[in-house]
Amino acid sequence: MRLAVATLIGTIGGVGMWSVVVALPAIQADFGVDRAAAALPYTLAMLGFGAGGVLMGRLADRFGIAMPMAAGAVAMGLGYIAVGYSGSIWQVALAHGALIGMGCSATFGPLMADVSHWFARRRGIAVSIAAASNYIAGTFWPTVIQHFIATDGWRATHIGIGIILLVTMLPLTLLLRTRVASHHAAAAAAARRQASLPFSSATLQTVLCIAGICCCVAMAMPQVHIVAYCGDLGYGVARGAEMLSLMLGCGIISRLISGLVADRIGGLRTLLIGSLLQASALFLYLWFDGLTSLYVISALFGLFQGGIVPSYAIIVREYFPPAQAGTRVGLVLFATLVGMAFGGWLSGVIFDLTGSYQAAFLNGLAWNLINLSIVSFLLLRARRRPTLAHGM
């Protein structure tokens, strides 16, 4: 029941990550700014989401998930209403960063960390189901938002979203007030796993954060710019919104499968598989830009990359104490969101400089290969450690 409630809250609150992607063309046209400036609300939303994940995770570690979740719901509701009344692109961007992104963060990393405390043998699939709520939101919200932007305008649409968030999320947070009593067994297991790695806790945390930045710079290119890309190709923004929904819908499947895989082979190996598959999908974007091809590749991209971010949360729960789960998951997810924010902005800059998204896709592929190298390095060191210890 707790997992079901968490998934529902994540689905409702997940709108904070996807609405700005759909509204980007309308906001750009309204304010008359270039593509990079129009991407600033997304960039600040991702930075707010990342920083908020650390703060909300720390609060969840101390007080439970209900308190930061309620605060997040209020921040998001007020943020969307503020966007509706904004008079400049900077006001839109600041509302996304300080309120929407910050509030939305409670519905992802802290929620995954909280769910992880309630499962042991099936933790991977449980965390992935909670994480999938973000992609369920990405499947549901873009087409709905695009419809209301077309009929009522982007300002009225944002105000309506803010009201919906306040009246739905606040009552649901009351169902998450119960906390797990003890973490002793899980803490001992995490300590044993961490001892198998030739890294300190701080080093492992840092390496995971660097890997998260790299994979999400790559991930941001299709997710942030697919709507605008389709508009530039002449297919229309509605087709781009459909591709985004398809991408994230397939990401739901990917996240569930990755959870099952992680329960069998662990988070690091699952992350390696996801990174390799994401790179292959980005490579396909370089060669095909037909309408049917883009639908197919977007579906493949969703199937390939959906399990990457939850894998980081599973790795944290495998190698760090449970009492630190909210904070440490928040730190890694902050790094991934820095990658998403930087990648979304950088892709816009590359487009403005070249007039094409081809160079932006190539840039994403390069960052993905760096992530693949880092994860491979971690796995190789983890395998060598027991052998060296045995020899000593």
N, C-alpha and C positions, 0 to 999 in steps of 0.2 A: 504493500500500500504506500509506503514511504517513497519507494522508487517511482511509482505511478504519479504521485503528487509532484515529486521533483521534476519528472519529465514534463508534466503539464506546465509547471511554472517556467521551466526552461524554454518551452515552446512559445509561451506568451511573451516572456521577456526577451527572447532571442530576436525580436523585431529590431532591437537596438543595433544589431550588427548589419542588418541587410537593408533597412529602409533607405539609407543614404545612397546606396549603390543604385537603387531604382530611381531615386529622385534626382540623381546627379545631372542628367540632361536638362530637366525642367528648371532646376536651380541655376545651372549655367546660363540658360537662355534668359531667365528672368533678370539676373544681375549683370549679364553681358560680360562675363569673365572668360579667361582661357581655361583649357582643360586642367592644367595643373592647379590653378586657383580653385576650380570647382571640386577638385579632389581633396582640398584641405579639410572639409568637414569629416570625411572618412578618415583622414590621417589623424586628426585630433580625437575622433571617436575611438580609434584603435589605441592611441596612447592613453586616453582616459580609461579605456577598458583594461589595458595592461596594468596601469598603476592602481586602478581600483581593485583589480584581482588580488594584488598583494595586501592592500589595506583590508578588503573584505575577508580575505583568507585569514589574516591575523585575528580579526574580530571573531570569525567563526571558530577558530581554535580556542579562543578564550570564553566566548559566550554562547556558542552554538550558532547554527545557520539562520535561525528565524530572525534575529535582530538585524544582521546585515542585509538579509533579503528584503525586509520591510523598508529599510533605508534606501535600498536600491530601487524599489518600486516607486517610492515617492520622488526620488531624483529623476528617474526616467519620465514619469508623468509630467513633472514640471518642465523638464527639458524639451519634450515634444511640444508642449504648449508655447514655450518660449520661441522655438524655431518658427512656429506659425506666425508669430508677431515680429520676426526679425526684419530689420531694415537694410542689412548688408550681409555679404558673404562671410565677413568676420564674425558677426553675431551668430550666424548659423553654425559656423565652425566652433566657436566657443561653447555654445549650448550643447553641441555634440560631444565635445571633449570633457567639459566640467560636469555635465549632468547625465546625458544619455549614455555615453561610454562608461563613465564611472558607475552609474546605477546598473547597467546591463552586466557588468563584470560579476555581480553576485550570482547571476543565473548560470554561470559556466564553471570556472575553476573551483570556487568554494562549494558549489553544489556537487561537483564530481568528488571532491575530497570528502564531503559529508557522506555521500552514498558509499564511498569505499570503506567507511568504518562499519557498515552494517552487513558486509559480506566478506567471506574468507575464501572458500574454495572457488566460488564463481565471481570473484571480484572483478576480473577483466570484463566480462560481459555486462555486469551491473554498471560499472563505470562507463562503458561504451553506450549503454542505453541512455544514461543520463546525459552523456555528451551528444548523443544523437538528437536530443531535443533542440539543440542549436541548429541542426540541419533540417529538422522538421519545420522549424520556424522559417528557415531559408527556402523551403519548398512551398510553404503556405503563404507567407507574407508578400513576396515580390509581386505575384500576379494580382493579389488583392490591392496592394498599394498602387500598382500601375493603373488599375481600373479607376480607383478614386481620384488619382492625380489627373487622369484624362477627363473625368466627369466633373470634379469639384475643385480641382487645383491642388497644388502641393501644400499650400498653407493650411487649408481646411483639413486636408488629410492628416497632417501632423498633429493638429489640435485634437482631432478625433482619436488618434492613436493614444495620445497622452491621457485622455479621459478613460479609454478602455483599460489601459494599464492600471490606473489607480483603483478602479472598481472591481477588477478581477484578481490582481496579484496580492493585494493586502490581505483579503480573507484567507487565501490559500496558505500564506506563510504561517498562520496559526497552527496548521497541521504538522509543522516541522519542529515544534518546540522540544520534543523529547531528544535526549542525548545518550550516546553510548556510555556506559559506566566505566569500563576498564579497557586498556590497550596493552596490557603487560605481555601477552603472548605474541601479539603482532610486532611489538617493539623488539623483542628478542629475535624474531625471525628476520626483521629488517637489518639488525646489527650483524647477523651471520652473513647475509647476502652482501652487505657493504664490505665486510672483511675480505670477500673474494676479489675485490677490485683493488688495484694498486694506486688508489687515489684517496685523498682526504675528502671529507664531506664538502668542504668549500670548493675544492677542485672539481669534483663531480658535478656540483651545482653549476659552476661556471661553464663547464664544457657542455652541459645540457642546454644552458641558456644560449650559447653561441650556435649550437646545432639548431635550436628553435628559431633563431633569427634567420638563419640561412634558408631553412626549408620554407618559411613563411614569406620571405621576399619572393621566392619562386611561386608560391601558392597564390599570392595576391594578384598577379597579372591577370589570369582568367576571371577570378572571382570579382575583382573590383571593376574591371574594364570590359567585361563581355557585353554588357548592355550598350555602352558607348561604341564598342567595336562593331557590333551589328548595325548600329545606326550609321556609322561611317561607311560600311560596306553597302549600304542601301537596303538592308533587310528590315530596318525599323527597330525602334527600341522595344516594342512589344515582343518581337522575336527574341531579342536579347534577354528580356525578363523571363521568357519561357525557358531559354537555355540555362539561365541561372537556377531556376526552380528545378529543372531536370538534373543539373549538376549536383545540387544539394540533396535532391531526392535520392539519387544514386549514392550520395555520400552517407545517407542513413544506412543503406545496406552495407556499405564499406565499414562503417563504424561497428555495426553489430558483428560482422564477420571478423573484424580485427580483434574484437573483444574475446570471441571464442578462440581465436588463434593465440592471443596473448595468454589465455589460461593454460595453453598447452606448451608454448615455447618461450614465454616471457616477453616483457615489454620491449627490450632492446632488439631482439630479432624481428619482432613485429614492426618496429620502427624502420628497420633496415629494408624490409620488404616494401613498405609503403613509400619510402623515399625513392627506391628504384623504379617503382611503377609510376610515381608522379613524374619523374624525369622523362619516362617514355611518352607520357601523354603530352607534356610540354613540347617534346620533339615533333609530335604529330601536328600541333598547331602551326609550326613553321612551314608545313608543306601543303596544308589544305585549308581553304577558306570559303568553300561552297556552303550553301545553306544547310543541305543535308549533312555534309561532312562536319560542320560545326556542331550540329545537334549530336551526332555520334561521338565526336571527340569530347564534347562537354560531358556527356554521360560517362564516357570512359574516365575522364579526369575525376569526376565525382567518385566513381567506383575505386579509383586507384589511391586517392589522397585522403579520403574521409577518415581513415583510422590513424592518421599521423599524430594529430594533436592529442587524442586520448591516450596514445601510447606513452607520451611524456608523463601524464598523470599516473599511469600504471607503473612506470619506471620509478617515479618518486615514491610511490607506496611500497615498492619492492625493496628500495635501498635506503629509505629514511624513516625515522621514528614516526608513528601515527600522530603523536601529539603535535608534530610540526607539519602535518600534511597540508593544511590550508595555506600556510605561509609559503612553503616550498613549491607547491603546485602553482600558487599565485606568482611566484618569481619566475618559474619556467614559462608560464603562460604570458606573463608580462613580456618576456623576451620574444615569444612567438608573435605577440601583438605589435611589438616594435618592428618586427620583420614585416608584418602585414601592412602597418602604417607606412613604413619606409618604402616597401615594395609598391604599394598603391600610388604613392606620390612619385616615386622614381619612374614608374611606367608612364605616368602622365607627362613628366619632364621629357622622357625619351621620345614620346609621341610628338610633343611640341617641337622638338629639335629635328626630328626626322620626317614628320608627317605620316608615319606608319607605325604599326604595332609589331612589325617583324623583329626589329631590334630589341623591343621590350620583351618579346617571348624568348629571344636568345639570351638576354640578360637573366631572365628567370631561370633558364636551364643551367646557366653557369653557377648561380647561387645554389641550385639543387644539387649539383655535383659536389660542391663543398660540403653540404650536409651529409651526403652519402659517404664521403671520405671520413668525416668525424665519427659517424655511427659505426662504420667498419673498424676504425681504430679502437673504439671502446670495446667492441666485441672481441677483437683480437687480444687486447690486454686482459680482458676478463677470462679468456680461455687460457692464457699463458700463466696467470697467477697461481692457480692450484698446482700446476706442474712444477713451478719454481719452488713453491712452498714444500711440496713433497720431497723434492731433491735436497732441500736444506735439512 
